[in-house]
Amino acid sequence: MATPLDISLLAKFDIIFPFLLVMILVYAFLSRLPAFKEKQAVAFLIAFLLSIMTLMSPIAIRTINMMAPWFILFMIFGMFLLIAYQALGVSEGTITDVLTKSHYSKTIVWWIIAICLIIGIGSLATVISQREGFVSKLGEPTETGALPTEEIGFWRTVVHPKVLGVALILLIAMFTISRLAGIAPEAVSK
């Protein structure tokens, strides 16, 4: 029975979003390069061909469709964070200066790149896991006696004490290096 909430018809159009996203992003990137400033038609042709090639890979389509909501949530969280800072009295110019000119700007950029990589790699791993499966590699039964699913195996890996210890050491190293790099120029100039 068809209902107003039935969106199964829209499932046929799930290839349009990855096609348009790849074409727009590749074209925007290529049009910013000096080699393609005067050759916009070539940049568009390359973007169009890469988006057609994306349509040929079901893994790429499903990965892009899985990544999109996470990137949207990430951007919404960032916007709410900026709104919260402004609500607390931080001016827009101060926020812009911190994001572009301070010694924290490189750290912020690396955090954004890391989060984007986590979203991308996590989405790709989920798509491959759903397509081919990693269950046979896990092997050990759970408390109920059933074999663990990919999600259980993923969370076992993420919260494993060795992984958490390495993450803590890397965070401490990152903050130490950023503090030493930020203090060193000031100490030398005095």
C-alpha positions as CSV (number, residue, x, y, z in Angstrom):
1,M,0.0,0.0,0.0
2,A,1.4,3.4,-0.9
3,T,1.7,6.0,1.8
4,P,2.8,9.6,1.8
5,L,5.9,8.5,3.7
6,D,6.9,5.8,1.1
7,I,10.1,7.0,-0.5
8,S,10.9,3.8,-2.4
9,L,10.5,5.6,-5.7
10,L,13.3,8.0,-4.7
11,A,15.6,5.0,-4.2
12,K,15.9,4.8,-8.0
13,F,17.5,8.2,-8.0
14,D,20.3,7.5,-5.6
15,I,22.9,7.7,-8.4
16,I,22.0,11.3,-9.2
17,F,23.5,12.8,-6.0
18,P,26.9,11.1,-6.4
19,F,27.0,12.0,-10.1
20,L,26.3,15.7,-9.4
21,L,28.6,15.9,-6.3
22,V,31.6,14.4,-8.1
23,M,31.0,16.6,-11.2
24,I,30.6,19.8,-9.2
25,L,33.5,19.2,-6.8
26,V,36.0,18.1,-9.5
27,Y,35.0,21.0,-11.8
28,A,35.3,23.5,-8.9
29,F,38.8,22.1,-8.0
30,L,40.0,22.1,-11.6
31,S,38.7,25.5,-12.4
32,R,40.8,26.9,-9.5
33,L,44.0,25.5,-11.0
34,P,46.1,27.8,-13.1
35,A,46.3,25.3,-16.0
36,F,42.5,25.3,-16.4
37,K,41.8,29.0,-15.9
38,E,41.4,29.6,-19.6
39,K,40.3,26.0,-20.5
40,Q,37.0,25.7,-18.6
41,A,35.6,23.4,-21.3
42,V,38.4,20.9,-20.6
43,A,37.9,21.1,-16.9
44,F,34.1,20.5,-17.4
45,L,34.9,17.5,-19.7
46,I,37.2,15.9,-17.1
47,A,34.7,16.5,-14.3
48,F,31.9,15.0,-16.4
49,L,34.0,11.9,-17.4
50,L,35.0,11.3,-13.7
51,S,31.4,11.6,-12.6
52,I,30.4,9.0,-15.3
53,M,33.2,6.8,-14.1
54,T,31.8,7.1,-10.5
55,L,28.5,5.8,-11.8
56,M,30.2,2.6,-13.0
57,S,31.2,1.7,-9.4
58,P,28.4,0.7,-7.0
59,I,30.9,0.9,-4.1
60,A,31.7,4.5,-4.9
61,I,28.0,5.4,-5.2
62,R,27.1,3.7,-1.9
63,T,30.1,5.3,-0.2
64,I,29.2,8.8,-1.3
65,N,25.6,8.2,-0.3
66,M,26.7,7.0,3.2
67,M,29.2,9.9,3.7
68,A,26.9,12.7,2.7
69,P,24.7,12.7,5.9
70,W,27.8,12.6,8.1
71,F,29.4,15.6,6.4
72,I,26.1,17.5,6.7
73,L,26.0,16.7,10.4
74,F,29.6,17.8,10.7
75,M,28.9,21.1,9.0
76,I,25.8,21.7,11.1
77,F,27.7,21.0,14.3
78,G,30.4,23.5,13.1
79,M,27.8,26.2,12.4
80,F,26.2,25.7,15.8
81,L,29.6,25.9,17.4
82,L,30.3,29.2,15.7
83,I,26.8,30.5,16.6
84,A,27.4,29.4,20.3
85,Y,30.7,31.4,20.3
86,Q,29.0,34.4,18.9
87,A,26.2,34.1,21.5
88,L,28.8,34.2,24.2
89,G,30.2,37.5,22.9
90,V,33.0,36.5,20.6
91,S,33.0,38.7,17.6
92,E,33.1,37.3,14.0
93,G,36.4,39.0,13.3
94,T,38.0,37.2,16.3
95,I,36.7,33.9,15.1
96,T,38.0,34.6,11.6
97,D,41.4,35.6,13.0
98,V,41.7,32.4,15.1
99,L,40.7,30.2,12.1
100,T,43.0,31.9,9.6
101,K,45.9,33.8,11.3
102,S,46.6,32.3,14.7
103,H,49.0,29.4,15.4
104,Y,46.0,27.3,16.1
105,S,44.8,27.5,12.5
106,K,47.0,24.6,11.3
107,T,45.8,22.5,14.2
108,I,42.2,23.2,13.3
109,V,42.8,22.3,9.7
110,W,44.5,19.0,10.7
111,W,41.5,18.2,12.9
112,I,39.1,18.9,10.1
113,I,41.1,16.8,7.7
114,A,41.3,13.9,10.3
115,I,37.5,14.0,10.8
116,C,36.9,14.0,7.1
117,L,39.2,11.0,6.6
118,I,37.5,9.2,9.5
119,I,34.1,9.8,7.8
120,G,35.4,8.7,4.4
121,I,37.3,5.6,5.5
122,G,34.5,4.6,7.9
123,S,31.9,4.9,5.1
124,L,34.1,2.9,2.7
125,A,34.7,0.2,5.3
126,T,31.0,0.0,6.0
127,V,30.1,-0.3,2.4
128,I,32.7,-3.0,1.8
129,S,31.6,-4.8,5.0
130,Q,28.0,-4.8,3.9
131,R,28.9,-6.0,0.4
132,E,31.5,-8.7,1.2
133,G,31.6,-8.9,5.0
134,F,34.3,-9.1,7.6
135,V,32.5,-11.6,9.9
136,S,34.6,-14.6,8.8
137,K,37.7,-12.8,10.1
138,L,36.3,-12.2,13.6
139,G,35.6,-15.8,14.4
140,E,34.9,-15.8,18.1
141,P,31.3,-16.1,19.3
142,T,29.6,-13.4,21.4
143,E,27.9,-13.9,24.8
144,T,24.8,-15.2,23.2
145,G,26.7,-17.8,21.2
146,A,26.1,-16.1,17.8
147,L,29.0,-14.9,15.6
148,P,29.6,-11.2,16.0
149,T,28.5,-8.8,13.3
150,E,30.8,-6.3,11.6
151,E,29.5,-3.5,13.9
152,I,30.4,-5.4,17.0
153,G,33.8,-6.1,15.7
154,F,34.3,-2.5,14.8
155,W,33.4,-1.2,18.2
156,R,35.6,-3.9,19.8
157,T,38.5,-2.6,17.9
158,V,37.7,1.1,18.6
159,V,37.4,0.6,22.4
160,H,40.3,-1.8,22.7
161,P,42.7,-0.6,25.4
162,K,45.7,-0.7,23.0
163,V,43.9,1.5,20.4
164,L,42.7,3.9,23.1
165,G,46.3,4.1,24.5
166,V,47.7,4.9,21.1
167,A,45.1,7.5,20.5
168,L,45.9,9.1,23.9
169,I,49.7,9.1,23.2
170,L,49.1,10.6,19.8
171,L,46.9,13.4,21.3
172,I,49.5,14.2,23.9
173,A,52.2,14.2,21.2
174,M,50.2,16.5,19.0
175,F,49.5,19.0,21.8
176,T,53.1,18.9,23.0
177,I,54.5,19.5,19.5
178,S,52.0,22.3,18.9
179,R,52.8,24.0,22.2
180,L,56.6,23.7,21.6
181,A,56.3,25.0,18.1
182,G,54.1,27.9,19.3
183,I,56.5,28.8,22.2
184,A,59.8,28.5,20.3
185,P,59.5,31.6,18.0
186,E,58.5,33.8,21.0
187,A,61.4,32.5,23.1
188,V,63.9,33.1,20.4
189,S,62.7,36.7,19.7
190,K,63.2,37.7,23.3
